[in-house]
Structures are given as structure tokens and as C-alpha cells.
């Protein structure tokens, strides 16, 4: 549920131990950090599930999209105040995503 993503990131912002745990899991991740969807599935979602805050990659994408869209209405003061404490997105604007449909289309064109 997107509500669980909201709850998870609210907790993430205020819980140093949780941020450290996620950072350590990310550092130990054996795959490519640029493939954000796989990283989320291997690192972030299992930690959220352990906390009873299950959500999916799609729900995370919806949460991040809402957050990003809300920034469009910021005043200049709000924008500059946020820049110093910039919260990054896990999926949006980070690396690239694994998309089966795009890969299949590319393979079909090569045939």
C-alpha cells in the first residue's frame, strides 16, 4: 500500500538506525546500483516488510511521483530551504530501470 511507503519513509527520516541499516544493506548489495528497481526489491522492500510496512515497487513509484509533483507548487523560499536537506528518490531520477517490455522490443528489432 502506498500508505505503507509513506509510513516507512516518515520513519526513515526520523530513525538514524533505520537509515544506517538501509545504507549498510545497500553497500552490501551485490548487483548494480544503477538498476534501481532491482536494488529496491533486494534491499528496501525486505526491510520495510520486516517492519510490517509492505509495499511494492509500483507503490514506491507512486509515492515518489506524488512527492516530486508536490514540488512543482513550491515557492522559491521553500525550494531553497529544501535543497540543503534534499531527500533523494529511490526510483525516480536515479539510475535506470529494468523494463522487460523495452528489452523485448529491443531484441525484436535486432532480429
Backbone torsions as a table, in degrees:
resi	resn	phi	psi	omega
1	UNK	NA	142.6	178.2
2	UNK	-62.2	-29.6	177.1
3	UNK	-59.6	-37.4	178.5
4	UNK	-68.2	-35.4	175.9
5	UNK	-63.8	-42.5	178.0
6	UNK	-60.3	-48.3	-179.3
7	UNK	-62.5	-42.0	-180.0
8	UNK	-60.7	-47.8	-176.6
9	UNK	-73.8	-26.9	171.5
10	UNK	-63.2	-44.1	178.5
11	UNK	-67.4	-41.7	-180.0
12	UNK	-56.6	-42.3	-178.6
13	UNK	-64.2	-33.6	-173.6
14	UNK	-102.0	-5.0	-173.2
15	UNK	-116.3	99.7	-178.8
16	UNK	-59.8	-39.5	-179.6
17	UNK	-63.0	-39.2	178.7
18	UNK	-67.3	-43.8	178.0
19	UNK	-60.6	-41.2	178.7
20	UNK	-64.6	-42.0	179.1
21	UNK	-61.8	-43.9	178.5
22	UNK	-64.9	-42.7	179.5
23	UNK	-62.1	-42.8	178.7
24	UNK	-64.6	-40.9	178.5
25	UNK	-66.2	-37.2	178.2
26	UNK	-66.1	-42.5	179.0
27	UNK	-64.2	-32.2	-179.6
28	UNK	-85.6	-6.1	-177.7
29	UNK	-64.1	124.7	-174.7
30	UNK	-81.7	-9.1	-177.1
31	UNK	-92.8	-171.3	179.9
32	UNK	-78.6	128.5	178.7
33	UNK	-71.0	-16.6	179.2
34	UNK	-76.2	-20.2	177.3
35	UNK	-90.4	83.6	-168.8
36	UNK	-63.2	-38.8	-178.2
37	UNK	-62.0	-43.7	178.3
38	UNK	-65.3	-39.2	177.6
39	UNK	-62.6	-43.6	178.4
40	UNK	-61.1	-45.3	-178.7
41	UNK	-65.1	-35.2	-175.5
42	UNK	-87.0	-27.1	-172.9
43	UNK	-114.0	-60.5	-169.9
44	UNK	-72.2	-48.3	-175.4
45	UNK	-63.0	-41.0	177.3
46	UNK	-63.1	-37.7	178.6
47	UNK	-66.7	-43.2	177.9
48	UNK	-62.1	-40.8	179.4
49	UNK	-62.8	-40.2	177.8
50	UNK	-60.8	-29.0	179.1
51	UNK	-86.8	1.7	-178.4
52	UNK	77.2	22.4	-177.7
53	UNK	-120.8	57.7	-178.8
54	UNK	-62.6	136.4	169.1
55	UNK	-153.7	163.5	-176.3
56	UNK	-103.1	171.7	175.7
57	UNK	-60.5	-41.1	-179.8
58	UNK	-63.9	-39.2	178.4
59	UNK	-69.0	-36.7	174.9
60	UNK	-63.2	-42.8	179.0
61	UNK	-62.0	-41.2	178.3
62	UNK	-64.2	-42.8	177.8
63	UNK	-60.5	-48.1	-178.7
64	UNK	-66.1	-36.6	178.7
65	UNK	-64.0	-42.9	176.6
66	UNK	-60.2	-45.0	-179.7
67	UNK	-62.2	-43.8	-178.6
68	UNK	-66.4	-41.4	179.7
69	UNK	-66.1	-33.4	179.8
70	UNK	-65.7	-23.8	179.2
71	UNK	-70.9	-19.1	-179.2
72	UNK	-67.4	-20.2	-178.1
73	UNK	-99.9	5.8	-178.3
74	UNK	-68.7	146.2	171.0
75	UNK	-79.2	168.5	177.7
76	UNK	-59.2	-40.1	-179.5
77	UNK	-63.2	-43.6	179.4
78	UNK	-64.4	-41.1	179.9
79	UNK	-60.3	-50.2	-177.1
80	UNK	-69.5	-30.3	176.0
81	UNK	-68.8	-34.6	-178.4
82	UNK	-77.1	-31.9	-175.5
83	UNK	-53.7	-43.0	-178.2
84	UNK	-65.8	-30.1	-179.8
85	UNK	-113.0	38.2	-174.2
86	UNK	-54.7	123.7	175.0
87	UNK	-94.2	128.4	-179.0
88	UNK	-91.9	159.6	177.6
89	UNK	-93.8	149.5	177.4
90	UNK	-79.9	-35.7	-176.3
91	UNK	-110.0	-51.4	-174.5
92	UNK	-70.0	132.5	175.9
93	UNK	64.9	17.2	179.5
94	UNK	-126.8	117.1	174.7
95	UNK	61.9	-149.8	177.2
96	UNK	-134.2	161.8	-175.4
97	UNK	-108.5	151.5	174.2
98	UNK	-84.3	116.8	-177.6
99	UNK	-127.9	105.8	-178.0
100	UNK	-53.9	-42.7	-176.8
101	UNK	-63.7	-42.7	179.5
102	UNK	-65.1	-42.9	179.7
103	UNK	-65.0	-42.8	178.8
104	UNK	-63.0	-41.4	179.5
105	UNK	-62.6	-41.2	178.2
106	UNK	-64.7	-39.5	178.3
107	UNK	-66.3	-39.2	179.2
108	UNK	-64.5	-38.2	178.9
109	UNK	-66.8	-30.5	-179.6
110	UNK	-75.0	-19.6	-177.3
111	UNK	-74.1	NA	NA
